[in-house]
């Protein structure tokens, strides 16, 4: 049976640590001429636009399109700079898992709060962007649920109904509730923002600590 599999990025495809989002953090600091624009802000699983608006709110600045566009220009500059470093590294077993999925009938897509440009830079760095023809991104909607709805519409438009089941693979509690919002099964991975104990409280369909654990589910061999 063919499955539609949505992947999150940070903490799922990309190994997550304090450096993962440095381009975004640095861009916000440069835009606002501050040292720590992200102070007291949790950006896990949220859209980049949602986080940006909270940054502005914390600095008593009203959002406007010109300011957002200025941020995007700085952000792309930072992405280019950091693409020459090792801040984006693949999660354990993800490269081989995606390479094998590519040879199956399964359909792959993304659900991420990342802007598409950030997603592209990160995933090109570890050579997996090529596996994802479509997805929902941070510019598609300010909420994770809205992003997931757009991602599903895009995938259905691209692939038709040539899949029997829908899965979401992600590392956060919000990935769990998002999967249920689009009537998908959820595979939680314990390599990101939430611990196994925290994830278990929301009863995901599966909990894994690396992608080898789900080979049998998606791969014939």
Kinemage of the C-alpha trace (Angstrom):
@kinemage 1
@onewidth
@group {chain A} dominant
@subgroup {mainchain}
@vectorlist {calphas} color= white
{ca unk a 1} P 0.000 0.000 0.000
{ca unk a 2} L 1.171 3.502 -0.830
{ca unk a 3} L 1.377 5.976 2.043
{ca unk a 4} L 1.623 9.756 2.174
{ca unk a 5} L 4.341 10.561 4.709
{ca unk a 6} L 4.784 14.082 6.064
{ca unk a 7} L 8.074 14.926 7.761
{ca unk a 8} L 8.889 17.723 10.164
{ca unk a 9} L 12.382 19.241 9.771
{ca unk a 10} L 14.067 20.435 12.993
{ca unk a 11} L 14.481 17.592 15.473
{ca unk a 12} L 13.188 15.096 12.926
{ca unk a 13} L 15.174 15.281 9.685
{ca unk a 14} L 17.734 17.733 11.076
{ca unk a 15} L 19.472 17.043 14.366
{ca unk a 16} L 18.271 19.760 16.724
{ca unk a 17} L 20.511 21.706 19.090
{ca unk a 18} L 21.147 25.298 20.141
{ca unk a 19} L 22.734 26.109 16.748
{ca unk a 20} L 19.990 24.827 14.460
{ca unk a 21} L 18.193 28.162 14.097
{ca unk a 22} L 21.154 30.529 14.386
{ca unk a 23} L 20.446 32.164 10.987
{ca unk a 24} L 16.940 33.128 12.153
{ca unk a 25} L 18.168 34.340 15.542
{ca unk a 26} L 20.992 36.379 14.031
{ca unk a 27} L 18.680 37.901 11.433
{ca unk a 28} L 16.245 39.019 14.137
{ca unk a 29} L 19.088 40.508 16.179
{ca unk a 30} L 20.450 42.402 13.191
{ca unk a 31} L 17.028 43.704 12.204
{ca unk a 32} L 16.266 45.066 15.666
{ca unk a 33} L 19.832 46.030 16.682
{ca unk a 34} L 19.671 43.832 19.804
{ca unk a 35} L 21.721 40.942 21.218
{ca unk a 36} L 18.954 38.501 22.094
{ca unk a 37} L 15.735 39.075 20.159
{ca unk a 38} L 14.618 35.517 20.974
{ca unk a 39} L 14.779 35.923 24.755
{ca unk a 40} L 11.994 33.919 26.466
{ca unk a 41} L 10.583 32.749 23.115
{ca unk a 42} L 10.030 29.063 22.365
{ca unk a 43} L 10.064 28.527 18.600
{ca unk a 44} L 9.640 24.729 18.577
{ca unk a 45} L 7.113 23.625 15.904
{ca unk a 46} L 5.829 27.178 15.412
{ca unk a 47} L 5.718 29.050 12.130
{ca unk a 48} L 8.513 31.511 11.463
{ca unk a 49} L 5.916 34.236 10.959
{ca unk a 50} L 4.301 33.488 14.327
{ca unk a 51} L 7.688 33.696 16.052
{ca unk a 52} L 8.539 36.914 14.214
{ca unk a 53} L 5.344 38.559 15.384
{ca unk a 54} L 6.096 37.580 18.995
{ca unk a 55} L 9.594 39.040 18.686
{ca unk a 56} L 8.107 42.336 17.545
{ca unk a 57} L 5.483 42.268 20.290
{ca unk a 58} L 8.187 41.762 22.917
{ca unk a 59} L 9.966 44.841 21.604
{ca unk a 60} L 6.810 46.953 21.295
{ca unk a 61} L 7.073 47.113 17.521
{ca unk a 62} L 4.030 46.847 15.280
{ca unk a 63} L 4.229 44.340 12.456
{ca unk a 64} L 4.268 45.610 8.903
{ca unk a 65} L 5.058 44.057 5.534
{ca unk a 66} L 8.114 46.226 4.898
{ca unk a 67} L 9.679 45.101 8.168
{ca unk a 68} L 8.971 41.460 7.319
{ca unk a 69} L 10.550 41.843 3.893
{ca unk a 70} L 13.613 43.468 5.446
{ca unk a 71} L 13.886 40.529 7.827
{ca unk a 72} L 13.646 38.060 4.928
{ca unk a 73} L 16.506 39.772 3.118
{ca unk a 74} L 18.723 39.557 6.197
{ca unk a 75} L 17.592 35.980 6.877
{ca unk a 76} L 18.592 34.781 3.420
{ca unk a 77} L 21.998 36.404 3.867
{ca unk a 78} L 22.446 34.539 7.158
{ca unk a 79} L 21.309 31.258 5.620
{ca unk a 80} L 23.962 31.602 2.931
{ca unk a 81} L 26.629 32.320 5.539
{ca unk a 82} L 25.697 29.419 7.795
{ca unk a 83} L 25.336 26.984 4.891
{ca unk a 84} L 29.139 26.935 4.846
{ca unk a 85} L 29.243 25.630 8.441
{ca unk a 86} L 28.189 22.371 10.102
{ca unk a 87} L 25.208 23.660 12.094
{ca unk a 88} L 22.761 21.511 10.103
{ca unk a 89} L 23.407 17.802 10.480
{ca unk a 90} L 21.195 14.850 9.554
{ca unk a 91} L 19.364 12.986 12.265
{ca unk a 92} L 20.431 9.407 12.854
{ca unk a 93} L 19.598 7.039 9.964
{ca unk a 94} L 17.494 9.641 8.120
{ca unk a 95} L 19.644 9.770 4.962
{ca unk a 96} L 19.481 6.042 4.263
{ca unk a 97} L 15.802 5.928 5.254
{ca unk a 98} L 14.827 8.665 2.788
{ca unk a 99} L 16.960 7.151 0.033
{ca unk a 100} L 15.120 3.860 0.454
{ca unk a 101} L 11.689 5.503 0.652
{ca unk a 102} L 12.450 7.227 -2.644
{ca unk a 103} L 12.494 3.810 -4.320
{ca unk a 104} L 9.026 2.861 -3.043
{ca unk a 105} L 5.522 3.964 -4.054
{ca unk a 106} L 5.183 6.117 -0.938
{ca unk a 107} L 4.706 9.861 -1.349
{ca unk a 108} L 6.868 12.245 0.690
{ca unk a 109} L 6.092 15.785 1.800
{ca unk a 110} L 6.915 18.302 4.516
{ca unk a 111} L 4.964 19.959 7.311
{ca unk a 112} L 7.130 22.614 8.909
{ca unk a 113} L 6.927 26.029 10.465
{ca unk a 114} L 10.111 26.877 8.574
{ca unk a 115} L 9.876 29.250 5.661
{ca unk a 116} L 10.451 27.463 2.373
{ca unk a 117} L 13.765 29.217 1.834
{ca unk a 118} L 15.045 28.083 5.242
{ca unk a 119} L 13.807 24.552 4.606
{ca unk a 120} L 15.600 24.484 1.268
{ca unk a 121} L 18.925 25.663 2.670
{ca unk a 122} L 18.820 23.212 5.575
{ca unk a 123} L 17.781 20.180 3.567
{ca unk a 124} L 20.058 20.927 0.621
{ca unk a 125} L 22.951 21.060 3.081
{ca unk a 126} L 22.352 17.412 4.009
{ca unk a 127} L 21.308 16.467 0.436
{ca unk a 128} L 17.681 15.494 1.105
{ca unk a 129} L 15.738 18.460 -0.345
{ca unk a 130} L 15.543 16.448 -3.573
{ca unk a 131} L 13.178 13.965 -1.884
{ca unk a 132} L 10.420 16.509 -1.231
{ca unk a 133} L 8.399 17.839 -4.140
{ca unk a 134} L 5.839 19.545 -1.944
{ca unk a 135} L 4.956 20.573 1.579
{ca unk a 136} L 3.438 23.120 3.903
{ca unk a 137} L 5.772 25.910 5.046
{ca unk a 138} L 5.861 28.842 7.430
{ca unk a 139} L 4.601 31.304 4.842
{ca unk a 140} L 1.537 29.176 4.067
{ca unk a 141} L -0.185 29.922 7.370
{ca unk a 142} L 0.675 31.370 10.765
{ca unk a 143} L -0.590 28.282 12.635
{ca unk a 144} L 0.729 24.732 12.491
{ca unk a 145} L -2.761 23.379 11.815
{ca unk a 146} L -3.190 25.788 8.923
{ca unk a 147} L 0.193 24.800 7.510
{ca unk a 148} L -0.811 21.129 7.702
{ca unk a 149} L -4.087 21.799 5.903
{ca unk a 150} L -2.215 23.548 3.085
{ca unk a 151} L 0.370 20.748 2.961
{ca unk a 152} L -2.367 18.141 2.571
{ca unk a 153} L -4.073 20.142 -0.182
{ca unk a 154} L -0.773 20.537 -2.052
{ca unk a 155} L 0.035 16.844 -1.718
{ca unk a 156} L -3.420 15.815 -2.905
{ca unk a 157} L -3.133 18.177 -5.852
{ca unk a 158} L 0.254 16.726 -6.790
{ca unk a 159} L -0.330 13.043 -6.057
{ca unk a 160} L -4.094 12.742 -6.356
{ca unk a 161} L -5.486 10.079 -4.041
{ca unk a 162} L -2.775 7.547 -4.841
{ca unk a 163} L -2.156 6.688 -1.185
{ca unk a 164} L -4.002 4.586 1.358
{ca unk a 165} L -2.807 6.092 4.636
{ca unk a 166} L -1.382 9.377 5.857
{ca unk a 167} L 1.450 9.614 8.391
{ca unk a 168} L 3.162 12.518 10.129
{ca unk a 169} L 6.629 12.044 11.608
{ca unk a 170} L 7.692 14.694 14.106
{ca unk a 171} L 9.392 15.387 17.417
{ca unk a 172} L 6.914 17.619 19.245
{ca unk a 173} L 3.553 17.464 20.981
{ca unk a 174} L 2.269 19.901 18.376
{ca unk a 175} L 3.191 17.391 15.651
{ca unk a 176} L 0.922 14.886 17.400
{ca unk a 177} L -2.080 17.197 17.580
{ca unk a 178} L -1.413 18.440 14.038
{ca unk a 179} L -1.446 14.892 12.681
{ca unk a 180} L -4.799 14.280 14.309
{ca unk a 181} L -6.101 17.549 12.896
{ca unk a 182} L -5.615 16.187 9.358
{ca unk a 183} L -6.689 12.637 10.323
{ca unk a 184} L -3.201 11.221 9.960
{ca unk a 185} L -1.340 8.655 12.023
{ca unk a 186} L 1.513 10.090 14.069
{ca unk a 187} L 4.984 8.688 14.614
{ca unk a 188} L 6.784 10.632 17.334
{ca unk a 189} L 10.578 10.666 17.405
{ca unk a 190} L 12.424 11.401 20.646
{ca unk a 191} L 15.267 13.399 19.105
{ca unk a 192} L 13.876 16.895 19.373
{ca unk a 193} L 11.983 19.377 21.489
{ca unk a 194} L 9.902 16.976 23.618
{ca unk a 195} L 11.004 14.009 25.707
{ca unk a 196} L 9.634 10.491 25.374
{ca unk a 197} L 7.713 10.929 28.624
{ca unk a 198} L 6.134 14.166 27.378
{ca unk a 199} L 5.195 12.614 24.041
{ca unk a 200} L 3.710 9.481 25.641
{ca unk a 201} L 1.085 11.578 27.425
{ca unk a 202} L -0.494 12.324 24.029
{ca unk a 203} L -0.598 8.669 22.913
{ca unk a 204} L 1.025 8.838 19.470
{ca unk a 205} L 0.592 5.786 17.256
{ca unk a 206} L 4.293 5.013 17.595
{ca unk a 207} L 7.306 6.417 19.441
{ca unk a 208} L 10.793 5.848 18.013
{ca unk a 209} L 14.315 7.046 18.743
{ca unk a 210} L 15.679 6.517 15.231
{ca unk a 211} L 14.352 5.763 11.773
{ca unk a 212} L 15.525 2.158 11.691
{ca unk a 213} L 12.621 1.428 14.046
{ca unk a 214} L 10.055 2.002 11.277
{ca unk a 215} L 11.785 0.305 8.359
{ca unk a 216} L 9.362 -2.623 8.490
{ca unk a 217} L 6.375 -0.294 8.368
{ca unk a 218} L 7.399 1.476 5.157
{ca unk a 219} L 10.031 -0.695 3.453
{ca unk a 220} L 9.645 -4.172 1.995
{ca unk a 221} L 13.214 -5.194 2.762
